Amino acid sequence: MTATQRHWDDVVEGETLEAIAFPLTVYRLVMAAGANRDFNSIHHNSDVARATGAPDMYANNLLLQGMWERTVRQYIGLAGVIQRLSGFRMRVFNTVGDTVVVRGRVLRKWREQDVGFVEFEMWSENAKGVSVGPGSIVATLPVRAAVVD
């Protein structure tokens, strides 16, 4: 990831975040299950997932939320802080073999005292359309110091 540091002053309402594609391989699903300790077999075993009515093994919530975080992080840079994620809702399964594309845009920005806030509308898509969201993420970004004459 090559995030440059964005400042609140440079954010433009309506601006689109760069979309990021995440191919869902068996490896990625297994690594995510291990990383977030969600060892439910529906996330890494096709037979078990199908027995529950799912089309195949599928991404869990934490992996999908991490994709949203990664997309926002690329926009806000390392000094930006994600404060809240809301409206996260899986609409369809994101199964092995899918490519999940995370998209977003700046809904609004505002300041509270010396803190710059930005709200993003976020969603994920796969070949079936919108698979997660829409939801929102609120983050704080550094504000440039005012220049005094």
KOLGU-448171 format. One record per atom (N, C-alpha, C): residue in three letters; chain; atom name; z, x, y. Coordinates in Angstrom, 3 decimals, always signed. Example, Ala and Ser with C-alpha at 12.3 -4.5 7.8 and 13.67 -1.06 7.14 Angstrom:
<recs>
REC  residu  chaine  atome         w         u         v
REC     ALA       A      N    +7.800   +13.190    -5.690
REC     ALA       A     CA    +7.800   +12.300    -4.500
REC     ALA       A      C    +7.800   +13.200    -3.300
REC     SER       A      N    +7.080   +12.850    -2.250
REC     SER       A     CA    +7.140   +13.670    -1.060
REC     SER       A      C    +7.870   +12.900    +0.030
</recs>
This chain:
<recs>
REC  residu  chaine  atome         w         u         v
REC     MET       A      N    +0.000    +0.852    -1.175
REC     MET       A     CA    +0.000    +0.000    +0.000
REC     MET       A      C    +0.000    +0.892    +1.230
REC     THR       A      N    -0.873    +0.604    +2.152
REC     THR       A     CA    -0.963    +1.389    +3.375
REC     THR       A      C    -0.707    +0.487    +4.570
REC     ALA       A      N    +0.497    -0.047    +4.646
REC     ALA       A     CA    +0.841    -0.940    +5.748
REC     ALA       A      C    +1.099    -0.118    +7.000
REC     THR       A      N    +0.501    -0.523    +8.094
REC     THR       A     CA    +0.848    +0.069    +9.373
REC     THR       A      C    +1.898    -0.827   +10.001
REC     GLN       A      N    +2.706    -0.251   +10.886
REC     GLN       A     CA    +3.760    -1.062   +11.475
REC     GLN       A      C    +3.194    -1.954   +12.565
REC     ARG       A      N    +3.320    -3.229   +12.363
REC     ARG       A     CA    +2.903    -4.217   +13.348
REC     ARG       A      C    +4.130    -4.586   +14.173
REC     HIS       A      N    +3.899    -4.821   +15.448
REC     HIS       A     CA    +4.965    -5.278   +16.335
REC     HIS       A      C    +4.746    -6.750   +16.662
REC     TRP       A      N    +5.843    -7.424   +16.940
REC     TRP       A     CA    +5.803    -8.845   +17.265
REC     TRP       A      C    +4.819    -9.101   +18.406
REC     ASP       A      N    +4.786    -8.196   +19.374
REC     ASP       A     CA    +3.926    -8.352   +20.550
REC     ASP       A      C    +2.442    -8.434   +20.176
REC     ASP       A      N    +2.058    -7.855   +19.049
REC     ASP       A     CA    +0.651    -7.798   +18.637
REC     ASP       A      C    +0.225    -8.967   +17.752
REC     VAL       A      N    +1.171    -9.803   +17.343
REC     VAL       A     CA    +0.869   -10.924   +16.449
REC     VAL       A      C    +0.148   -12.017   +17.224
REC     VAL       A      N    -0.895   -12.578   +16.622
REC     VAL       A     CA    -1.673   -13.653   +17.240
REC     VAL       A      C    -1.545   -14.901   +16.371
REC     GLU       A      N    -1.069   -15.995   +16.963
REC     GLU       A     CA    -0.968   -17.246   +16.212
REC     GLU       A      C    -2.349   -17.659   +15.717
REC     GLY       A      N    -2.414   -18.093   +14.469
REC     GLY       A     CA    -3.684   -18.467   +13.849
REC     GLY       A      C    -4.360   -17.328   +13.108
REC     GLU       A      N    -3.891   -16.108   +13.330
REC     GLU       A     CA    -4.480   -14.945   +12.664
REC     GLU       A      C    -4.349   -15.076   +11.146
REC     THR       A      N    -5.388   -14.652   +10.436
REC     THR       A     CA    -5.413   -14.708    +8.978
REC     THR       A      C    -4.922   -13.391    +8.403
REC     LEU       A      N    -4.069   -13.475    +7.393
REC     LEU       A     CA    -3.632   -12.282    +6.684
REC     LEU       A      C    -4.732   -11.854    +5.725
REC     GLU       A      N    -4.826   -10.564    +5.478
REC     GLU       A     CA    -5.792   -10.066    +4.503
REC     GLU       A      C    -5.410   -10.590    +3.123
REC     ALA       A      N    -6.341   -11.246    +2.457
REC     ALA       A     CA    -6.081   -11.776    +1.116
REC     ALA       A      C    -5.959   -10.624    +0.126
REC     ILE       A      N    -5.064   -10.789    -0.844
REC     ILE       A     CA    -4.892    -9.787    -1.892
REC     ILE       A      C    -5.069   -10.471    -3.241
REC     ALA       A      N    -5.885    -9.859    -4.100
REC     ALA       A     CA    -6.145   -10.390    -5.441
REC     ALA       A      C    -5.260    -9.674    -6.461
REC     PHE       A      N    -4.654   -10.453    -7.340
REC     PHE       A     CA    -3.778    -9.938    -8.389
REC     PHE       A      C    -4.304   -10.405    -9.752
REC     PRO       A      N    -5.015    -9.556   -10.494
REC     PRO       A     CA    -5.456    -9.943   -11.833
REC     PRO       A      C    -4.241   -10.083   -12.760
REC     LEU       A      N    -4.183   -11.164   -13.515
REC     LEU       A     CA    -3.068   -11.388   -14.437
REC     LEU       A      C    -3.448   -10.887   -15.826
REC     THR       A      N    -3.078    -9.669   -16.096
REC     THR       A     CA    -3.290    -9.070   -17.409
REC     THR       A      C    -2.031    -9.269   -18.251
REC     VAL       A      N    -2.166    -9.091   -19.549
REC     VAL       A     CA    -0.986    -9.137   -20.422
REC     VAL       A      C    +0.020    -8.088   -19.954
REC     TYR       A      N    -0.460    -6.905   -19.637
REC     TYR       A     CA    +0.413    -5.822   -19.169
REC     TYR       A      C    +1.217    -6.260   -17.948
REC     ARG       A      N    +0.555    -6.850   -16.954
REC     ARG       A     CA    +1.247    -7.274   -15.734
REC     ARG       A      C    +2.305    -8.336   -16.047
REC     LEU       A      N    +1.977    -9.291   -16.907
REC     LEU       A     CA    +2.940   -10.343   -17.238
REC     LEU       A      C    +4.148    -9.775   -17.984
REC     VAL       A      N    +3.913    -8.854   -18.912
REC     VAL       A     CA    +5.020    -8.245   -19.655
REC     VAL       A      C    +5.880    -7.393   -18.728
REC     MET       A      N    +5.262    -6.599   -17.878
REC     MET       A     CA    +6.023    -5.761   -16.945
REC     MET       A      C    +6.836    -6.617   -15.978
REC     ALA       A      N    +6.265    -7.713   -15.507
REC     ALA       A     CA    +7.002    -8.605   -14.599
REC     ALA       A      C    +8.191    -9.233   -15.311
REC     ALA       A      N    +7.999    -9.656   -16.554
REC     ALA       A     CA    +9.107   -10.247   -17.317
REC     ALA       A      C   +10.243    -9.242   -17.466
REC     GLY       A      N    +9.901    -8.002   -17.749
REC     GLY       A     CA   +10.928    -6.970   -17.872
REC     GLY       A      C   +11.585    -6.644   -16.547
REC     ALA       A      N   +10.796    -6.583   -15.495
REC     ALA       A     CA   +11.327    -6.216   -14.182
REC     ALA       A      C   +12.294    -7.258   -13.639
REC     ASN       A      N   +11.987    -8.537   -13.861
REC     ASN       A     CA   +12.878    -9.568   -13.311
REC     ASN       A      C   +13.750   -10.215   -14.387
REC     ARG       A      N   +13.717    -9.620   -15.585
REC     ARG       A     CA   +14.586   -10.016   -16.701
REC     ARG       A      C   +14.403   -11.469   -17.121
REC     ASP       A      N   +13.186   -11.982   -16.961
REC     ASP       A     CA   +12.855   -13.325   -17.441
REC     ASP       A      C   +12.132   -13.151   -18.772
REC     PHE       A      N   +12.898   -13.083   -19.848
REC     PHE       A     CA   +12.330   -12.773   -21.158
REC     PHE       A      C   +11.896   -14.013   -21.928
REC     ASN       A      N   +11.793   -15.149   -21.255
REC     ASN       A     CA   +11.306   -16.351   -21.920
REC     ASN       A      C    +9.897   -16.065   -22.441
REC     SER       A      N    +9.686   -16.304   -23.705
REC     SER       A     CA    +8.418   -15.946   -24.359
REC     SER       A      C    +7.202   -16.660   -23.790
REC     ILE       A      N    +7.385   -17.754   -23.067
REC     ILE       A     CA    +6.245   -18.458   -22.473
REC     ILE       A      C    +5.491   -17.586   -21.479
REC     HIS       A      N    +6.153   -16.518   -20.994
REC     HIS       A     CA    +5.532   -15.655   -19.997
REC     HIS       A      C    +4.823   -14.442   -20.596
REC     HIS       A      N    +4.958   -14.225   -21.913
REC     HIS       A     CA    +4.301   -13.061   -22.510
REC     HIS       A      C    +3.835   -13.284   -23.945
REC     ASN       A      N    +3.836   -14.541   -24.406
REC     ASN       A     CA    +3.395   -14.841   -25.767
REC     ASN       A      C    +2.537   -16.105   -25.737
REC     SER       A      N    +1.261   -15.946   -25.999
REC     SER       A     CA    +0.318   -17.073   -25.911
REC     SER       A      C    +0.679   -18.206   -26.856
REC     ASP       A      N    +1.053   -17.888   -28.098
REC     ASP       A     CA    +1.369   -18.940   -29.070
REC     ASP       A      C    +2.569   -19.770   -28.627
REC     VAL       A      N    +3.598   -19.116   -28.148
REC     VAL       A     CA    +4.793   -19.835   -27.682
REC     VAL       A      C    +4.449   -20.681   -26.461
REC     ALA       A      N    +3.707   -20.118   -25.524
REC     ALA       A     CA    +3.327   -20.872   -24.319
REC     ALA       A      C    +2.519   -22.111   -24.689
REC     ARG       A      N    +1.550   -21.960   -25.584
REC     ARG       A     CA    +0.723   -23.106   -25.995
REC     ARG       A      C    +1.559   -24.167   -26.714
REC     ALA       A      N    +2.557   -23.742   -27.470
REC     ALA       A     CA    +3.421   -24.695   -28.182
REC     ALA       A      C    +4.222   -25.568   -27.217
REC     THR       A      N    +4.391   -25.102   -25.981
REC     THR       A     CA    +5.118   -25.894   -24.976
REC     THR       A      C    +4.182   -26.753   -24.138
REC     GLY       A      N    +2.875   -26.661   -24.396
REC     GLY       A     CA    +1.908   -27.456   -23.643
REC     GLY       A      C    +1.172   -26.693   -22.567
REC     ALA       A      N    +1.534   -25.445   -22.358
REC     ALA       A     CA    +0.823   -24.618   -21.376
REC     ALA       A      C    -0.492   -24.140   -21.990
REC     PRO       A      N    -1.498   -23.861   -21.160
REC     PRO       A     CA    -2.774   -23.400   -21.703
REC     PRO       A      C    -2.713   -21.990   -22.290
REC     ASP       A      N    -1.771   -21.167   -21.820
REC     ASP       A     CA    -1.629   -19.788   -22.287
REC     ASP       A      C    -0.370   -19.222   -21.644
REC     MET       A      N    -0.033   -17.954   -21.954
REC     MET       A     CA    +1.098   -17.316   -21.269
REC     MET       A      C    +0.807   -17.318   -19.773
REC     TYR       A      N    +1.867   -17.419   -18.961
REC     TYR       A     CA    +1.637   -17.581   -17.526
REC     TYR       A      C    +2.671   -16.845   -16.686
REC     ALA       A      N    +2.302   -16.612   -15.434
REC     ALA       A     CA    +3.152   -15.893   -14.484
REC     ALA       A      C    +4.387   -16.716   -14.152
REC     ASN       A      N    +5.522   -16.023   -14.044
REC     ASN       A     CA    +6.753   -16.712   -13.664
REC     ASN       A      C    +6.914   -16.740   -12.144
REC     ASN       A      N    +7.898   -17.507   -11.697
REC     ASN       A     CA    +8.119   -17.693   -10.258
REC     ASN       A      C    +8.328   -16.381    -9.513
REC     LEU       A      N    +9.154   -15.497   -10.069
REC     LEU       A     CA    +9.464   -14.268    -9.342
REC     LEU       A      C    +8.242   -13.381    -9.163
REC     LEU       A      N    +7.365   -13.338   -10.148
REC     LEU       A     CA    +6.128   -12.573    -9.997
REC     LEU       A      C    +5.272   -13.171    -8.887
REC     LEU       A      N    +5.133   -14.485    -8.888
REC     LEU       A     CA    +4.305   -15.146    -7.875
REC     LEU       A      C    +4.916   -15.023    -6.482
REC     GLN       A      N    +6.237   -15.124    -6.375
REC     GLN       A     CA    +6.894   -14.926    -5.082
REC     GLN       A      C    +6.723   -13.488    -4.611
REC     GLY       A      N    +6.772   -12.549    -5.551
REC     GLY       A     CA    +6.543   -11.148    -5.204
REC     GLY       A      C    +5.146   -10.907    -4.658
REC     MET       A      N    +4.175   -11.670    -5.150
REC     MET       A     CA    +2.811   -11.566    -4.621
REC     MET       A      C    +2.768   -12.024    -3.167
REC     TRP       A      N    +3.503   -13.095    -2.846
REC     TRP       A     CA    +3.574   -13.545    -1.448
REC     TRP       A      C    +4.226   -12.459    -0.596
REC     GLU       A      N    +5.330   -11.895    -1.103
REC     GLU       A     CA    +6.032   -10.844    -0.359
REC     GLU       A      C    +5.107    -9.660    -0.112
REC     ARG       A      N    +4.367    -9.257    -1.113
REC     ARG       A     CA    +3.455    -8.109    -0.987
REC     ARG       A      C    +2.390    -8.356    +0.075
REC     THR       A      N    +1.872    -9.575    +0.113
REC     THR       A     CA    +0.829    -9.916    +1.082
REC     THR       A      C    +1.387    -9.919    +2.500
REC     VAL       A      N    +2.561   -10.490    +2.680
REC     VAL       A     CA    +3.189   -10.500    +4.008
REC     VAL       A      C    +3.611    -9.088    +4.402
REC     ARG       A      N    +4.144    -8.329    +3.448
REC     ARG       A     CA    +4.599    -6.961    +3.735
REC     ARG       A      C    +3.453    -6.108    +4.252
REC     GLN       A      N    +2.260    -6.275    +3.699
REC     GLN       A     CA    +1.121    -5.498    +4.188
REC     GLN       A      C    +0.846    -5.818    +5.649
REC     TYR       A      N    +1.087    -7.046    +6.059
REC     TYR       A     CA    +0.852    -7.455    +7.445
REC     TYR       A      C    +1.977    -6.980    +8.368
REC     ILE       A      N    +3.238    -7.138    +7.954
REC     ILE       A     CA    +4.363    -6.869    +8.865
REC     ILE       A      C    +4.814    -5.418    +8.863
REC     GLY       A      N    +4.454    -4.647    +7.851
REC     GLY       A     CA    +4.892    -3.260    +7.787
REC     GLY       A      C    +6.321    -3.135    +7.276
REC     LEU       A      N    +6.753    -1.903    +7.088
REC     LEU       A     CA    +8.048    -1.653    +6.462
REC     LEU       A      C    +9.236    -1.984    +7.354
REC     ALA       A      N    +9.064    -2.006    +8.665
REC     ALA       A     CA   +10.181    -2.345    +9.559
REC     ALA       A      C   +10.330    -3.850    +9.742
REC     GLY       A      N    +9.363    -4.628    +9.284
REC     GLY       A     CA    +9.495    -6.082    +9.303
REC     GLY       A      C   +10.458    -6.521    +8.212
REC     VAL       A      N   +11.158    -7.626    +8.457
REC     VAL       A     CA   +12.143    -8.114    +7.489
REC     VAL       A      C   +11.834    -9.572    +7.163
REC     ILE       A      N   +11.638    -9.847    +5.882
REC     ILE       A     CA   +11.434   -11.235    +5.456
REC     ILE       A      C   +12.785   -11.927    +5.455
REC     GLN       A      N   +12.867   -13.024    +6.203
REC     GLN       A     CA   +14.127   -13.749    +6.353
REC     GLN       A      C   +14.228   -14.958    +5.429
REC     ARG       A      N   +13.092   -15.618    +5.196
REC     ARG       A     CA   +13.141   -16.876    +4.437
REC     ARG       A      C   +11.786   -17.147    +3.793
REC     LEU       A      N   +11.830   -17.683    +2.585
REC     LEU       A     CA   +10.647   -18.178    +1.888
REC     LEU       A      C   +10.953   -19.626    +1.527
REC     SER       A      N   +10.054   -20.539    +1.868
REC     SER       A     CA   +10.298   -21.954    +1.545
REC     SER       A      C    +8.985   -22.631    +1.174
REC     GLY       A      N    +9.113   -23.774    +0.508
REC     GLY       A     CA    +7.937   -24.550    +0.135
REC     GLY       A      C    +7.169   -23.989    -1.033
REC     PHE       A      N    +7.772   -23.046    -1.744
REC     PHE       A     CA    +7.110   -22.435    -2.894
REC     PHE       A      C    +7.085   -23.455    -4.023
REC     ARG       A      N    +5.895   -23.819    -4.467
REC     ARG       A     CA    +5.765   -24.815    -5.534
REC     ARG       A      C    +4.538   -24.494    -6.373
REC     MET       A      N    +4.749   -24.311    -7.666
REC     MET       A     CA    +3.615   -24.081    -8.560
REC     MET       A      C    +2.926   -25.407    -8.837
REC     ARG       A      N    +1.628   -25.455    -8.582
REC     ARG       A     CA    +0.843   -26.677    -8.794
REC     ARG       A      C    +0.129   -26.660   -10.139
REC     VAL       A      N    -0.399   -25.520   -10.514
REC     VAL       A     CA    -1.058   -25.340   -11.810
REC     VAL       A      C    -0.623   -23.989   -12.373
REC     PHE       A      N    -0.801   -23.812   -13.662
REC     PHE       A     CA    -0.445   -22.548   -14.294
REC     PHE       A      C    -1.354   -21.428   -13.801
REC     ASN       A      N    -0.774   -20.255   -13.635
REC     ASN       A     CA    -1.512   -19.020   -13.384
REC     ASN       A      C    -1.410   -18.224   -14.676
REC     THR       A      N    -2.451   -18.326   -15.495
REC     THR       A     CA    -2.388   -17.801   -16.859
REC     THR       A      C    -3.055   -16.439   -16.985
REC     VAL       A      N    -2.731   -15.776   -18.097
REC     VAL       A     CA    -3.333   -14.487   -18.397
REC     VAL       A      C    -4.854   -14.636   -18.309
REC     GLY       A      N    -5.500   -13.672   -17.670
REC     GLY       A     CA    -6.948   -13.726   -17.463
REC     GLY       A      C    -7.337   -14.270   -16.104
REC     ASP       A      N    -6.436   -15.039   -15.465
REC     ASP       A     CA    -6.701   -15.524   -14.103
REC     ASP       A      C    -6.591   -14.367   -13.113
REC     THR       A      N    -7.204   -14.539   -11.969
REC     THR       A     CA    -6.948   -13.677   -10.826
REC     THR       A      C    -6.335   -14.558    -9.750
REC     VAL       A      N    -5.125   -14.214    -9.353
REC     VAL       A     CA    -4.426   -14.956    -8.305
REC     VAL       A      C    -4.746   -14.281    -6.977
REC     VAL       A      N    -5.245   -15.055    -6.024
REC     VAL       A     CA    -5.540   -14.539    -4.689
REC     VAL       A      C    -4.542   -15.172    -3.732
REC     VAL       A      N    -3.762   -14.330    -3.060
REC     VAL       A     CA    -2.764   -14.815    -2.107
REC     VAL       A      C    -3.362   -14.757    -0.713
REC     ARG       A      N    -3.218   -15.872    -0.001
REC     ARG       A     CA    -3.756   -15.993    +1.354
REC     ARG       A      C    -2.655   -16.476    +2.289
REC     GLY       A      N    -2.851   -16.218    +3.555
REC     GLY       A     CA    -1.877   -16.687    +4.531
REC     GLY       A      C    -2.432   -16.612    +5.934
REC     ARG       A      N    -1.690   -17.239    +6.835
REC     ARG       A     CA    -2.055   -17.180    +8.251
REC     ARG       A      C    -0.788   -17.310    +9.077
REC     VAL       A      N    -0.866   -16.826   +10.298
REC     VAL       A     CA    +0.262   -16.918   +11.219
REC     VAL       A      C    +0.307   -18.334   +11.780
REC     LEU       A      N    +1.400   -19.041   +11.509
REC     LEU       A     CA    +1.579   -20.389   +12.060
REC     LEU       A      C    +2.073   -20.338   +13.491
REC     ARG       A      N    +3.124   -19.551   +13.713
REC     ARG       A     CA    +3.705   -19.478   +15.057
REC     ARG       A      C    +4.547   -18.223   +15.173
REC     LYS       A      N    +4.839   -17.878   +16.413
REC     LYS       A     CA    +5.750   -16.775   +16.683
REC     LYS       A      C    +6.654   -17.183   +17.830
REC     TRP       A      N    +7.865   -16.655   +17.822
REC     TRP       A     CA    +8.824   -16.973   +18.880
REC     TRP       A      C    +9.876   -15.871   +18.944
REC     ARG       A      N   +10.613   -15.894   +20.041
REC     ARG       A     CA   +11.692   -14.924   +20.214
REC     ARG       A      C   +13.008   -15.649   +20.368
REC     GLU       A      N   +14.024   -15.070   +19.796
REC     GLU       A     CA   +15.399   -15.500   +20.004
REC     GLU       A      C   +16.139   -14.269   +20.489
REC     GLN       A      N   +16.464   -14.281   +21.774
REC     GLN       A     CA   +17.034   -13.114   +22.447
REC     GLN       A      C   +16.064   -11.950   +22.283
REC     ASP       A      N   +16.469   -10.870   +21.669
REC     ASP       A     CA   +15.583    -9.706   +21.543
REC     ASP       A      C   +14.921    -9.596   +20.170
REC     VAL       A      N   +14.965   -10.671   +19.395
REC     VAL       A     CA   +14.412   -10.640   +18.042
REC     VAL       A      C   +13.105   -11.427   +18.003
REC     GLY       A      N   +12.060   -10.818   +17.450
REC     GLY       A     CA   +10.758   -11.472   +17.333
REC     GLY       A      C   +10.569   -12.069   +15.949
REC     PHE       A      N   +10.360   -13.384   +15.900
REC     PHE       A     CA   +10.163   -14.106   +14.642
REC     PHE       A      C    +8.698   -14.501   +14.486
REC     VAL       A      N    +8.234   -14.512   +13.244
REC     VAL       A     CA    +6.887   -14.972   +12.921
REC     VAL       A      C    +6.986   -15.857   +11.684
REC     GLU       A      N    +6.302   -17.011   +11.732
REC     GLU       A     CA    +6.231   -17.875   +10.557
REC     GLU       A      C    +4.810   -17.855   +10.022
REC     PHE       A      N    +4.689   -17.651    +8.719
REC     PHE       A     CA    +3.404   -17.600    +8.035
REC     PHE       A      C    +3.266   -18.796    +7.112
REC     GLU       A      N    +2.088   -19.387    +7.073
REC     GLU       A     CA    +1.761   -20.345    +6.026
REC     GLU       A      C    +1.142   -19.538    +4.889
REC     MET       A      N    +1.635   -19.746    +3.667
REC     MET       A     CA    +1.186   -18.967    +2.518
REC     MET       A      C    +0.738   -19.890    +1.399
REC     TRP       A      N    -0.222   -19.430    +0.607
REC     TRP       A     CA    -0.623   -20.143    -0.599
REC     TRP       A      C    -1.319   -19.165    -1.539
REC     SER       A      N    -1.371   -19.565    -2.810
REC     SER       A     CA    -2.064   -18.775    -3.831
REC     SER       A      C    -3.172   -19.625    -4.421
REC     GLU       A      N    -4.261   -18.966    -4.780
REC     GLU       A     CA    -5.398   -19.644    -5.394
REC     GLU       A      C    -5.768   -18.933    -6.689
REC     ASN       A      N    -6.301   -19.711    -7.621
REC     ASN       A     CA    -6.961   -19.135    -8.790
REC     ASN       A      C    -8.266   -19.899    -8.974
REC     ALA       A      N    -8.929   -19.757   -10.099
REC     ALA       A     CA   -10.226   -20.409   -10.302
REC     ALA       A      C   -10.128   -21.928   -10.250
REC     LYS       A      N    -8.933   -22.472   -10.428
REC     LYS       A     CA    -8.735   -23.925   -10.401
REC     LYS       A      C    -8.445   -24.449    -8.992
REC     GLY       A      N    -8.342   -23.575    -8.007
REC     GLY       A     CA    -8.019   -23.978    -6.634
REC     GLY       A      C    -6.642   -23.476    -6.240
REC     VAL       A      N    -5.975   -24.218    -5.357
REC     VAL       A     CA    -4.639   -23.816    -4.913
REC     VAL       A      C    -3.684   -23.963    -6.090
REC     SER       A      N    -3.032   -22.870    -6.443
REC     SER       A     CA    -2.133   -22.882    -7.597
REC     SER       A      C    -0.664   -22.856    -7.199
REC     VAL       A      N    -0.356   -22.308    -6.038
REC     VAL       A     CA    +1.015   -22.252    -5.533
REC     VAL       A      C    +0.994   -22.549    -4.044
REC     GLY       A      N    +1.947   -23.402    -3.613
REC     GLY       A     CA    +2.079   -23.680    -2.193
REC     GLY       A      C    +1.293   -24.898    -1.780
REC     PRO       A      N    +1.072   -25.068    -0.491
REC     PRO       A     CA    +1.421   -24.126    +0.565
REC     PRO       A      C    +2.922   -24.106    +0.836
REC     GLY       A      N    +3.348   -22.968    +1.318
REC     GLY       A     CA    +4.731   -22.774    +1.695
REC     GLY       A      C    +4.776   -21.909    +2.931
REC     SER       A      N    +5.961   -21.433    +3.262
REC     SER       A     CA    +6.052   -20.597    +4.451
REC     SER       A      C    +6.998   -19.434    +4.229
REC     ILE       A      N    +6.756   -18.400    +4.984
REC     ILE       A     CA    +7.639   -17.240    +5.051
REC     ILE       A      C    +7.926   -16.991    +6.520
REC     VAL       A      N    +9.193   -16.769    +6.824
REC     VAL       A     CA    +9.603   -16.377    +8.171
REC     VAL       A      C   +10.059   -14.928    +8.099
REC     ALA       A      N    +9.569   -14.126    +9.027
REC     ALA       A     CA    +9.925   -12.712    +9.072
REC     ALA       A      C   +10.251   -12.316   +10.506
REC     THR       A      N   +11.000   -11.236   +10.634
REC     THR       A     CA   +11.235   -10.645   +11.949
REC     THR       A      C   +10.467    -9.335   +12.014
REC     LEU       A      N    +9.957    -9.051   +13.201
REC     LEU       A     CA    +9.217    -7.821   +13.436
REC     LEU       A      C    +9.813    -7.107   +14.636
REC     PRO       A      N    +9.647    -5.795   +14.709
REC     PRO       A     CA   +10.125    -5.078   +15.878
REC     PRO       A      C    +9.384    -5.539   +17.132
REC     VAL       A      N   +10.116    -5.571   +18.237
REC     VAL       A     CA    +9.551    -5.933   +19.539
REC     VAL       A      C    +9.497    -4.660   +20.371
REC     ARG       A      N    +8.369    -4.436   +21.016
REC     ARG       A     CA    +8.259    -3.260   +21.884
REC     ARG       A      C    +9.189    -3.423   +23.077
REC     ALA       A      N    +9.764    -2.339   +23.499
REC     ALA       A     CA   +10.648    -2.375   +24.665
REC     ALA       A      C    +9.828    -2.679   +25.909
REC     ALA       A      N   +10.400    -3.475   +26.778
REC     ALA       A     CA    +9.716    -3.806   +28.036
REC     ALA       A      C    +9.601    -2.553   +28.893
REC     VAL       A      N    +8.459    -2.411   +29.525
REC     VAL       A     CA    +8.239    -1.277   +30.418
REC     VAL       A      C    +8.827    -1.628   +31.776
REC     VAL       A      N    +9.699    -0.757   +32.277
REC     VAL       A     CA   +10.346    -0.989   +33.570
REC     VAL       A      C    +9.679    -0.098   +34.605
REC     ASP       A      N    +9.270    -0.714   +35.724
REC     ASP       A     CA    +8.627    +0.070   +36.794
REC     ASP       A      C    +9.637    +0.893   +37.543
</recs>
